Amino acid sequence: MKKVKNNAKHSNQVRIIGGTHRGRKLSFASAEGLRPTPDMVREKLFNWLGQDLAGKTVLDAFAGSGALGLEAASRHAKRVVLVDNNRQTVQTLRQNSRDLVLAQVETQFSDGLSYLKHSSECFDVVFLDPPFAWSGWAELFALLQSRLKKGAMVYVEAGALPEMPPYLEVYREGRSGMSTFQLLVYAQEIE
């Protein structure tokens, strides 16, 4: 039986699907638990969010390949913070941001929980796509609420979705392969 070789040209790459860098391919290093959000899912997500994120501040708390955060930057987000706890991944994210000349992108070497604990910034859009085996959802949601602007949108992708906190309401949802995803809206109580 003939051994099938992986096509190195297409492995460990993601493609920006919209905005000023549409069609650009970005390489990323392999890392445990890293599985980029597929093009089809990103296309659906950015249709839900609106194609243009001008003026929005975005947090990608488990950046990995950078597919979600760099896509947001390509779609004119005012500021994008990419957070990842793998040194090689962070170096690649920084290089991709430089290559695309995305000055509004800041990359942090940290994990999503630590970043939320130590940051005082609030965001319009938050992407939460940790490795499937990750289980810190309750603590994450406890920290997240104070980092959301009024009407913020929160994207969650997981093998099995966690129990959502009462301050987030489902706006849209879907499935793709082994992933389930939801776009939620921050349902801030009216005072």
C-alpha positions in Angstrom: 0.0 0.0 0.0 1.4 3.4 -1.0 2.0 5.8 1.8 0.2 9.2 1.3 2.3 12.2 1.9 0.8 15.4 3.4 0.9 18.3 1.0 3.3 20.6 2.9 2.1 23.5 0.7 -1.4 23.4 2.4 -0.6 22.2 5.9 -0.4 24.6 8.8 -1.9 27.5 6.8 -5.0 29.6 7.1 -6.4 32.0 4.6 -7.9 35.4 5.4 -11.3 35.3 3.8 -12.4 39.0 3.8 -11.3 42.6 4.3 -8.2 44.3 3.1 -6.1 41.1 3.2 -8.6 38.8 1.6 -6.9 35.7 0.1 -3.6 36.1 2.0 -2.3 32.8 3.4 -0.7 32.7 6.8 1.5 30.0 8.1 1.4 28.8 11.7 3.5 26.4 13.8 2.0 23.1 15.1 1.0 23.1 18.7 -0.9 20.7 20.9 -4.7 21.3 20.7 -4.4 23.9 17.9 -7.1 23.5 15.3 -7.9 26.7 13.3 -11.5 27.7 12.8 -12.4 26.5 9.2 -12.9 29.0 6.5 -16.6 28.1 6.2 -17.2 28.8 9.9 -15.3 32.0 9.9 -17.3 33.2 6.9 -20.5 32.5 8.7 -19.2 34.1 11.9 -18.2 37.3 10.1 -21.5 37.4 8.2 -23.2 37.3 11.7 -20.9 40.0 13.1 -21.1 42.2 10.0 -18.4 42.3 7.4 -16.8 45.6 8.6 -15.6 45.8 12.2 -14.4 49.4 12.0 -14.1 51.0 15.4 -14.4 47.7 17.3 -11.9 46.4 19.9 -11.4 42.7 19.7 -9.9 40.1 22.0 -8.9 36.6 20.7 -8.2 35.0 24.1 -6.9 31.7 22.7 -5.4 33.0 19.4 -3.6 29.8 18.1 -3.3 30.3 14.4 -4.6 33.8 14.6 -7.3 33.1 12.1 -10.1 34.8 14.0 -8.2 37.8 15.3 -6.2 38.5 12.1 -9.5 38.2 10.1 -11.0 40.9 12.4 -8.0 43.1 11.8 -8.3 42.6 8.1 -11.9 43.8 8.4 -10.9 47.1 9.9 -11.1 46.4 13.7 -9.7 49.4 15.5 -7.7 47.2 18.0 -7.1 43.4 18.2 -5.4 41.7 21.1 -4.1 38.2 20.4 -3.4 36.1 23.5 -1.7 32.7 23.4 0.4 30.7 25.9 2.7 29.0 23.4 6.0 31.0 22.8 6.4 29.7 19.2 2.8 30.5 18.4 3.1 34.0 19.7 6.3 34.6 17.6 4.4 33.4 14.5 1.4 35.7 15.4 3.8 38.6 15.7 5.5 37.8 12.4 2.2 37.4 10.6 1.0 40.8 12.0 4.2 42.5 10.8 4.0 40.8 7.4 0.4 42.1 6.9 1.3 45.5 8.4 -1.5 45.3 10.9 -0.4 48.0 13.4 -3.6 47.7 15.4 -2.7 44.1 16.5 -1.1 43.5 19.8 0.2 40.0 20.7 0.4 38.9 24.4 2.3 35.8 25.7 -0.2 34.7 28.3 -3.2 32.4 28.8 -6.7 33.7 28.4 -7.5 33.6 32.1 -4.4 35.4 33.2 -4.9 38.1 30.6 -8.4 38.7 31.7 -7.3 38.8 35.4 -4.7 41.5 34.7 -6.2 43.6 32.0 -8.5 46.5 32.5 -9.5 46.9 28.8 -13.1 46.3 27.7 -13.9 44.8 24.3 -16.7 44.9 21.7 -15.9 41.4 20.3 -14.3 38.4 22.1 -13.3 35.1 20.5 -13.1 32.1 22.8 -11.8 29.0 21.0 -9.6 27.1 23.4 -8.3 23.6 22.8 -11.1 21.0 23.2 -9.6 19.5 26.3 -9.6 22.9 28.1 -11.9 23.1 31.1 -11.6 26.5 32.7 -14.9 27.9 31.4 -16.5 28.8 34.8 -13.5 30.9 35.8 -13.3 32.4 32.3 -16.9 33.5 32.3 -16.6 35.0 35.9 -13.7 37.1 34.6 -15.1 38.0 31.2 -18.2 40.0 32.2 -16.2 43.0 33.5 -14.2 43.1 30.2 -17.2 43.4 27.9 -18.6 46.7 26.5 -22.4 47.2 26.4 -23.8 45.0 23.6 -20.5 43.1 23.1 -20.5 39.9 21.0 -18.8 36.8 22.3 -18.0 33.8 20.0 -17.5 30.4 21.7 -16.3 27.3 19.8 -15.8 23.9 21.5 -16.3 20.2 21.1 -19.1 20.4 23.6 -20.3 23.9 24.6 -20.0 24.8 28.2 -22.9 26.1 30.3 -23.3 29.7 29.4 -23.5 32.4 32.1 -26.8 34.3 32.4 -25.3 37.6 31.1 -24.8 36.0 27.7 -27.7 35.4 25.3 -27.5 33.2 22.2 -27.6 35.3 19.0 -26.7 32.6 16.5 -25.3 29.0 16.6 -24.0 26.2 14.4 -22.0 23.0 14.0 -19.1 22.0 11.8 -17.4 18.7 12.1 -16.5 18.1 15.7 -17.1 21.7 16.7 -20.1 23.4 18.0 -20.2 27.2 18.0 -22.3 30.1 19.2 -22.3 33.8 18.8 -23.6 35.4 22.0 -24.5 38.9 23.0 -23.8 40.6 26.3 -27.2 41.0 27.8 -26.3 43.8 30.2 -29.0 44.5 32.7 -30.7 47.9 32.3 -30.3 50.0 35.4 
